[in-house]
């Protein structure tokens, strides 16, 4: 079994059972009221098959960094990725991790009342208690020192992170962490990628955040570049000791 990602060390939800499902590039850490590893594996295979089959016939879906044309005949997960990323003027794969987390979680909620699905740092949340999500920002001194508190009345919620300095995902900017909160993980993922691409230095923070404030789909966010941090929207930050 490959070693766990560094940002998962602090994931220990009380009273929930946590398990990992790893299928090709999809690496999920799921916490729920019961062991749903078999159901999770089935759902990941289902949605990955739809993605892989679509990419075989439309290879530019995988590679383009531009908004993808709407396709009413595509599977639902493909249409969701296209829709979410078109809002923020990025390519459809910018939302792949968040969308998979969202769709798998939607299907698992028939078996459990509480659920956390994390896919490469992109999270779907639905719990009956407040949850604090630590912000991992690579070598920044602020990494893992701050957390976003999400309350049950704000859920279901998607909390997704993009970084130019952490992980293998493509980012054209320089931010250590761009964390976005939305009611949908697909939209949070697309928005985090888009904002991360636009922030090439700390002097662009204010203007780019102002443009993101105008989106009705975004509840709030946090950006970290080195020692600089900015936040906005309906979020509560807390120190993590």
N, C-alpha and C positions, 0 to 999 in steps of 0.2 A: 504493500500500500504506500503510495507517495506520501511524503510528509505533509502535515497540515500547513496552510498559509499562516504567516506570522500574525495577521490580524484576527485570526480565530482563537487565539489563546485565551481571550477574555469572554468567550461565548459559553456561558453556563446558565441558561434560563432556569429559574427555580420551578420545581414541580412539573417540568416538561422533560420528555425523553428526546435526546439528540442522537442523530445518526447521519452518516455521510453516504451519499450516492455519487459515484464517479463513473461517467460514461463518456468516453472520448474527451472532448474539450469541456463538457459540462460537468462541473464539480459543485454539488449541492451539499450544504449543511442544513439539515431540517430539524426543527424542534417542534414536537406536537404532544398531545396528551397520551398517545400510544405509539408503538413502533409501526410506522407506515412505510418502511423501507421497500417492501415489495410493491406496494401501490405507487410509490414515488418512482421506482425504477421503470415500471410499466409506462407511466405518464411521460417520463423523460424520453424513453424509446419512441413513444408515439409522436411527440412533437419534434424530436430530432429527425425522424423519418420524413415528416412533412417538409421540414427545412431542407434536408439533403436532396429530396426528390425535386423540390422547386428549383434549387440551385443548379441541378443537372440540366434542366431545361432553360433556365435563365441565369447563366453564369455571372452576368454583370451585377446581379443582385448581391453577390458576395463581395465584389471588388469596388463598386462605385462609392465615392465619397459625397455624391450629390443626391438630392431628394429623388426617390424612385417613383415612377408613374403608378397611380392607383390601379389595382387589378382586382375587379369584382369577382373574378373566377378563382382567385388564389385561396388556399386554406386560411382559416380565421387568424392563425398566428402570424402568417405572412402579412395579411391586411393590417393587423395591429401594428406590426413593426413599421410598415410603410406609413401608416397614418401618424404614429407618434413622431417619427423622424422628420416628416414633411413639415410639421409645426415649427421645427427648429433649424430647418435647412441643412440637414446632414443626411448621410447615406443610411440605408435601412439596417445595416449590421451594427450601427451605433446603439441600437436598442435590444440586441439579441439576448444578452444575459438577463436584463430586467424583465423582458417579455417572457422568457422561459420560466423564470421564477414566478411571475404572476400567473401564468397559465397552469403550471403544475400546482401552485397553491390553490387556485380556484377549484381544481378537481379534487384536491385532498380535503378541502373544507367540508365535504360531505361525510367525512369520517371523524373529524375533530373540531372542537369549538375554538381552540387556540392553536395558532400556527405561526412559525417563523421559517421562512425559506430564504437562505442566503446563497447566492450564486456568484462567486468571484468578487465579493464585496458589494453586490447589488442585492437588496433585501426587500422581501414582502413581509409585512407585519399585520397580524390580527390576534390580539390577546385581550384578556380581561383585566389586565393591570398595566401600569406604566412600564415602558421599556426604555432603557438608556442605551443608545447606540454610540459606541466609541468611534471617534474620527481618526483613522490611520492616515498619516501624511508623510510616510517615508522617513527621511533623515531630518525633517523639520523638528525643532525643539518643541513644537506644539503637538506633535504626533502622540496620540493616545493620552493626551492631557485633558482633552475636552470631549464631552459627549452631548448628543442631542436627545432630549427627553420627549418621547412620543406617548401621548395619553390614549386610552381606549376610545374616547370620543373622536379622536383624529384618525382612527383606523376604519377600514383597511387602509394601509399606507404603503407607498413604495419609497425606499430610501436608497439612492444610488450614488456611487462615487466614481469620478474620473480622475486620473492622475497622469501627469507627464513624467513623473519620476518613479512611479511604483507600478509593477505589473507589466503585462505584455500587450495590453490594449493600446491602440493607436491614439495619441493625443498630439495635436499640433501646437499646443501652448507650453507654458512653463510652470503651471500651478502644481504644488505638491498634493493638493486635494481639493476637489470641487464636489461638495455633497449637496444633493438636491432632494427635497421632499415633495411628493405629489400623492394624490389618491391612487395613482396607477404607477406601477414600477416601470412599465414600458416608457411612459412619458418622463419619469424621473431619470431614467437611463439616457434617453435621447437628449434631455436638457443638460445633464451633467457633461456629456460629451461635447455638446455644442458650446457651452460656456467655457469648458476647459480648453477648447481649441482657440477661443477668442482672447483668452487672457495670456498674453505673451510676456507681460511684466506687471509689477504691482501698480504701475501708474494707470493701467487700463482697468483696474478693478471697479472703480466707481461707475464709469460709463457703461461697462458691460453688465454690472449688476442692475443698474437702472433699467436697462433694456429687458432683463429677465423679470423684473418686478411687474412689468406690464402683462405678463402671461397669466391668464386666469387659471391655467392648468397647474401652476406651481404654487405650493404653500409657503415655501421658504428655502433657504440654503445657507451654506457656509463655504467660504473659500479660504484656503491657507496657501501662502507663498512664503517660504522661509519663516521669518519671525512675524510676518504680517498676516492678520486674520480679518475677514469681513463677514458679516452675517446680515440676514434680512428675513422678513416675513413672520409667519405664525410659528416660531420655534422657540424652545427653551433650551439654553445651553447650561451645562453643569460641569464643574471640575471633576476630573477622575484622578484619584490618588494612587 
